[in-house]
Amino acid sequence: ATKARFMSNMSHELRTPLNAIIGTTHLLIQDNVPLQESEHFRVLKDSSEHMLQLVNAVLDFSKLDEGKLEFIHESFDLGSTLQQAVDPFAMVVQQKGIRLLLEADPLPEGKKVVGDEMRLKQVLLNLLSNAVKFTESGSVTLKTRVGEISESGVEIYFAVVDTGIGIPVEKLKVIFESFTQADAETTRKYGGSGLGLSICRELVKKMGGDLQVASAPDTGSVFHFTLRLPFEQRVMIVPKEKLMGLQKLDGVRVLLVEDNAVNMKIARRFLHSWGARVDTAENGRVGWDLFREHSYDLLLVDLEMPLMDGKELLTQVRKVNKDIPAIAFTAAVYDNMYEDLQNHGFNGYLHKPFRPDEMHRNILRHLIKK
């Protein structure tokens, strides 16, 4: 219990300043486009996001170790997910002079699969990151092959293939162990925490697959696994004009409740840039006063605040309004978090540090549902 509390507290303490760093970087780049070409800003952006990945890796490892990592089951477009996994590496491969390829078998037309898109993407991003890191010439390829198809689902083979340095036969099993890399020289030259492959194997196992590797020195590596994913059974059709109208969030009124001034400023700036009207409150008590005075389309609420926290606020809100979408805007991570937030009246959550596109997608999804 002490370990779990420590991990939750450390997560919150690390994520809060990280959110300010990453959010401010995005805002500066948005306000000043030439900064995108600045090497200093590229280093700042890449380093802060790399630090976030390490924080997430340690937390994921801790949760997997205790068997408490939660998976969601929602429909998603596999083709779009694969493209999003490949896109972040475009600039790196260009600088290294290697090719990055996506070879994906198409699914039956109009079909979406159901699973944990974020976790699948996390595995693919990690495998691609390793492949790009260890490949000096040739190519890195993300492949999918569609296997057996039934009315209810599909079998899909995933593989990340590279022409990199490869792995000695005697090291093939060791690389999936926690905090382990092929050898000390690899750690010195390429860096890394030694947690990535261990987490990937466990995530794939939780999704019903088995992450395996075939490799030899100087010939490259193939990391591969097969998953059985169910098809989405119910299709919700949103009118195109409605979706386009929401895309900009024009006229949407949001109550943002956040006690950290920097985080509030960053979130408010992005919401304003998408056309939303925003009222802000520095704690739940002020938020409750504003909620009683005005009409809102969506609530974005921090959990840990003085005077009245986010859960207390939502308990009050749900007594008078059970339908308004409420998103927990939080740096906290703890056991059974999703169920706990649902029990307190939240419809979903957005983790800090957040990416602007994640915030936009999250808000849009709940507005469309409403």
C-alpha positions in Angstrom: 0.0 0.0 0.0 2.9 2.4 0.8 4.5 1.6 -2.5 1.2 2.3 -4.4 0.7 5.6 -2.6 4.3 6.6 -3.3 4.0 5.8 -7.0 0.7 7.8 -7.2 2.2 10.8 -5.4 5.4 10.7 -7.4 3.4 10.5 -10.6 1.4 13.6 -9.7 4.5 15.5 -8.5 6.5 14.7 -11.7 3.6 15.2 -14.2 2.6 18.6 -12.9 5.8 20.5 -13.8 6.1 18.4 -16.9 2.7 19.5 -18.0 3.8 23.1 -17.7 7.0 22.5 -19.7 5.4 20.6 -22.5 2.3 22.8 -22.7 4.3 26.0 -22.7 6.5 24.6 -25.5 3.5 23.8 -27.6 2.0 27.3 -27.0 5.3 29.0 -27.9 5.5 27.0 -31.1 1.9 27.7 -31.9 2.3 31.4 -31.4 5.6 31.6 -33.3 5.8 29.2 -36.2 9.5 29.8 -37.0 10.4 28.3 -33.6 9.5 24.9 -35.1 12.8 25.1 -37.0 14.8 26.1 -33.9 17.2 23.4 -32.7 16.9 24.7 -29.1 13.1 24.2 -29.2 13.4 20.8 -30.8 15.7 19.7 -28.0 13.3 21.2 -25.4 10.3 19.5 -26.9 11.9 16.1 -27.5 13.6 16.0 -24.1 10.5 16.9 -22.2 8.4 14.3 -24.1 11.2 11.7 -23.6 11.1 12.4 -19.8 7.3 11.9 -19.9 7.8 8.5 -21.6 10.2 7.5 -18.9 7.8 8.5 -16.1 5.0 6.5 -17.9 7.3 3.5 -18.4 8.2 3.3 -14.7 4.5 3.6 -13.7 3.4 1.1 -16.3 6.1 -1.4 -15.1 4.9 -0.9 -11.4 1.3 -1.5 -12.4 2.1 -4.5 -14.6 4.2 -5.9 -11.7 1.2 -5.8 -9.5 -1.2 -7.0 -12.1 -3.2 -3.7 -11.9 -2.8 -2.1 -15.3 -6.3 -1.4 -16.7 -7.2 -1.9 -20.4 -10.1 -0.3 -22.2 -12.1 -1.8 -25.1 -13.2 0.8 -27.6 -13.5 0.8 -31.4 -10.8 2.4 -33.5 -9.6 2.7 -37.0 -6.5 0.4 -37.3 -5.2 2.0 -40.4 -5.2 5.4 -38.7 -3.5 4.0 -35.6 -0.7 2.4 -37.7 -0.1 5.7 -39.5 0.0 7.6 -36.2 2.6 5.1 -34.9 4.9 5.7 -38.0 4.5 9.5 -38.3 6.6 10.6 -35.3 9.8 8.9 -36.8 9.6 10.6 -40.2 12.2 13.3 -39.4 14.6 11.0 -37.6 14.8 8.5 -40.4 15.3 11.3 -42.9 18.2 12.6 -40.8 19.7 9.1 -40.6 19.2 8.4 -44.3 17.2 5.2 -43.8 13.7 4.3 -45.2 10.6 4.0 -43.0 7.9 1.8 -44.6 4.3 0.9 -43.7 3.0 -2.3 -45.3 -0.5 -2.9 -43.9 -3.1 -5.3 -45.2 -6.5 -3.6 -45.4 -9.4 -4.7 -43.2 -12.8 -5.4 -44.8 -14.3 -2.1 -45.9 -15.9 0.0 -43.2 -14.7 -2.3 -40.4 -13.3 -1.0 -37.2 -11.7 -3.2 -34.5 -12.2 -3.1 -30.7 -9.4 -3.0 -28.2 -7.1 -0.7 -26.3 -5.8 1.6 -29.1 -3.4 3.5 -26.8 -1.7 0.4 -25.5 -1.4 -1.1 -29.0 0.1 2.2 -30.2 2.4 2.2 -27.2 3.8 -1.2 -28.2 4.3 -0.2 -31.8 5.9 3.1 -30.9 8.4 1.4 -28.6 9.3 -1.3 -31.2 9.6 1.3 -33.9 11.7 3.5 -31.7 14.1 0.7 -31.0 14.3 -0.3 -34.6 15.1 3.2 -35.8 17.6 3.7 -33.0 19.6 0.5 -33.8 19.4 0.9 -37.7 22.2 2.9 -39.3 21.4 1.9 -42.9 18.6 0.2 -44.9 15.1 0.4 -43.6 12.6 0.0 -40.8 9.2 -1.5 -41.7 5.9 -1.8 -39.8 3.9 -4.7 -41.3 0.5 -6.1 -40.6 -1.0 -9.2 -42.2 -4.7 -10.0 -41.9 -5.3 -13.7 -41.1 -8.5 -15.5 -40.3 -11.6 -13.3 -40.6 -15.0 -14.1 -39.1 -18.2 -12.2 -38.5 -17.1 -11.3 -35.0 -13.4 -10.4 -35.5 -10.1 -10.8 -37.2 -6.6 -12.2 -36.6 -3.9 -9.7 -37.3 -0.1 -10.4 -37.4 2.0 -7.3 -36.5 5.8 -7.1 -37.2 8.5 -4.4 -36.9 11.3 -5.4 -39.3 14.7 -3.6 -39.4 18.1 -4.0 -41.0 20.0 -2.9 -37.9 22.7 -4.2 -35.7 20.8 -7.3 -34.7 21.0 -9.3 -31.5 23.2 -12.3 -30.6 21.3 -15.6 -30.3 22.3 -16.1 -26.6 20.8 -12.6 -25.8 17.4 -13.1 -27.4 15.6 -14.2 -24.3 17.4 -11.8 -21.9 16.3 -8.7 -23.8 12.7 -9.1 -22.5 13.8 -9.1 -18.9 13.3 -5.9 -16.9 16.1 -3.3 -16.8 18.1 -5.4 -19.3 19.7 -4.6 -22.6 21.8 -6.8 -24.9 25.1 -5.6 -23.3 26.7 -2.7 -21.5 28.1 -1.3 -24.7 24.5 -1.0 -26.1 23.5 1.0 -23.0 26.5 3.3 -23.3 26.1 3.9 -27.0 22.3 4.1 -27.4 20.9 4.8 -23.9 17.5 3.6 -22.7 16.0 2.4 -19.5 15.8 -1.3 -20.3 12.1 -1.3 -19.5 10.6 -0.9 -23.0 10.6 -4.5 -24.2 9.7 -5.9 -20.9 6.6 -3.7 -20.8 5.8 -4.4 -24.5 5.8 -8.2 -23.9 3.5 -7.8 -20.9 1.1 -5.5 -22.7 0.9 -7.8 -25.7 0.3 -10.8 -23.3 -2.5 -8.8 -21.7 -4.0 -8.3 -25.2 -3.9 -12.0 -25.9 -0.7 -12.3 -27.9 3.0 -13.3 -27.5 5.7 -10.8 -28.4 8.6 -12.7 -30.1 11.9 -11.8 -31.8 14.0 -13.3 -34.6 17.4 -11.8 -35.0 21.1 -12.3 -35.7 24.1 -9.9 -35.5 24.4 -7.5 -38.5 21.3 -8.9 -40.2 18.6 -7.0 -38.4 15.7 -8.0 -36.2 12.0 -8.9 -36.5 9.8 -8.3 -33.5 6.3 -9.8 -34.1 3.1 -10.8 -32.4 -0.5 -11.9 -33.4 -3.7 -10.5 -31.9 -7.3 -11.5 -32.3 -9.4 -8.3 -32.3 -13.2 -8.2 -32.4 -15.0 -6.1 -34.9 -17.1 -3.1 -33.8 -20.7 -4.3 -33.8 -22.5 -1.1 -33.5 -21.8 1.9 -35.7 -22.7 5.4 -34.5 -23.2 7.8 -37.4 -22.5 11.4 -36.7 -23.8 13.9 -39.3 -20.9 15.4 -41.2 -22.0 19.0 -40.7 -22.4 18.4 -36.9 -18.9 17.0 -36.7 -17.4 19.9 -38.7 -19.3 22.4 -36.5 -17.8 20.8 -33.3 -14.3 20.5 -34.7 -13.7 24.2 -33.9 -15.6 24.1 -30.7 -17.3 27.3 -31.7 -19.8 28.5 -29.1 -19.0 25.6 -26.7 -18.9 26.9 -23.1 -16.4 25.1 -20.8 -15.9 25.4 -17.1 -12.2 24.8 -16.4 -11.5 24.1 -12.7 -7.7 24.0 -12.0 -5.6 25.2 -9.0 -2.3 25.4 -10.8 -2.1 28.8 -12.5 0.3 27.7 -15.2 -1.7 24.6 -16.2 -4.9 26.7 -16.2 -3.3 29.3 -18.5 -2.1 26.7 -20.9 -5.4 24.8 -21.1 -7.4 28.0 -21.4 -5.2 29.3 -24.3 -5.8 26.1 -26.3 -9.5 26.1 -25.6 -9.7 29.7 -26.7 -7.7 28.9 -29.9 -10.4 26.3 -30.8 -13.2 28.9 -30.4 -14.5 27.7 -27.0 -15.8 30.1 -24.3 -14.0 29.4 -21.0 -14.7 30.3 -17.4 -12.0 29.4 -14.9 -12.0 28.5 -11.2 -9.0 27.9 -9.0 -10.8 25.4 -6.8 -14.0 23.3 -6.5 -15.8 25.8 -4.3 -15.4 28.6 -6.9 -16.2 26.2 -9.6 -19.5 25.2 -7.8 -20.5 28.9 -7.5 -19.9 29.4 -11.2 -21.7 26.3 -12.2 -24.8 27.4 -10.3 -24.7 30.9 -12.0 -24.1 29.9 -15.6 -24.9 27.2 -18.2 -22.1 25.0 -19.5 -21.6 22.4 -22.2 -18.7 20.6 -20.6 -16.6 20.6 -17.3 -12.9 20.1 -17.2 -12.0 19.5 -13.6 -8.7 18.9 -11.8 -8.9 16.3 -9.0 -6.5 17.5 -6.3 -7.4 21.1 -5.2 -7.7 23.0 -1.9 -11.1 23.9 -0.2 -13.1 21.5 -2.5 -11.5 18.9 -4.7 -12.7 17.6 -8.1 -14.6 14.6 -6.7 -16.5 16.7 -4.2 -17.4 19.2 -6.9 -18.8 16.5 -9.2 -20.8 15.0 -6.4 -22.5 18.4 -6.0 -22.9 18.8 -9.8 -24.5 15.4 -10.2 -27.2 16.2 -7.7 -28.6 18.8 -10.1 -27.3 17.8 -13.5 -26.6 14.1 -14.4 -26.0 14.7 -18.1 -23.3 17.4 -18.5 -20.0 15.8 -19.7 -17.3 16.0 -17.1 -13.7 15.2 -17.8 -11.2 14.7 -15.0 -8.1 16.8 -15.8 -5.5 15.2 -13.6 -1.9 14.2 -13.1 -2.9 11.5 -10.6 -2.5 7.7 -11.3 -3.9 5.1 -9.0 -5.5 1.6 -8.9 -9.0 1.2 -10.5 -8.9 4.9 -11.5 -11.4 4.7 -14.4 -14.1 2.9 -12.2 -13.5 5.3 -9.3 -13.9 8.4 -11.5 -17.1 7.0 -13.0 -18.4 6.3 -9.5 -17.8 10.0 -8.7 -19.7 11.2 -11.8 -16.9 11.7 -14.3 -17.4 10.6 -17.9 -13.7 10.3 -18.7 -10.3 11.7 -17.9 -7.4 13.5 -19.5 -3.9 12.9 -18.1 -1.5 15.8 -17.5 0.8 16.4 -19.2 -1.5 16.5 -22.1 -1.0 17.0 -25.8 -3.3 19.6 -27.4 -4.7 17.0 -30.0 -5.5 14.6 -27.1 -7.4 17.3 -25.3 -9.3 18.2 -28.4 -10.2 14.6 -29.3 -11.3 13.9 -25.7 -13.6 17.0 -25.5 -15.0 16.4 -29.0 -15.8 12.7 -28.2 -17.8 13.7 -25.1 -19.6 16.5 -26.8 -20.6 14.2 -29.7 -21.9 11.6 -27.2 -23.9 14.3 -25.5 
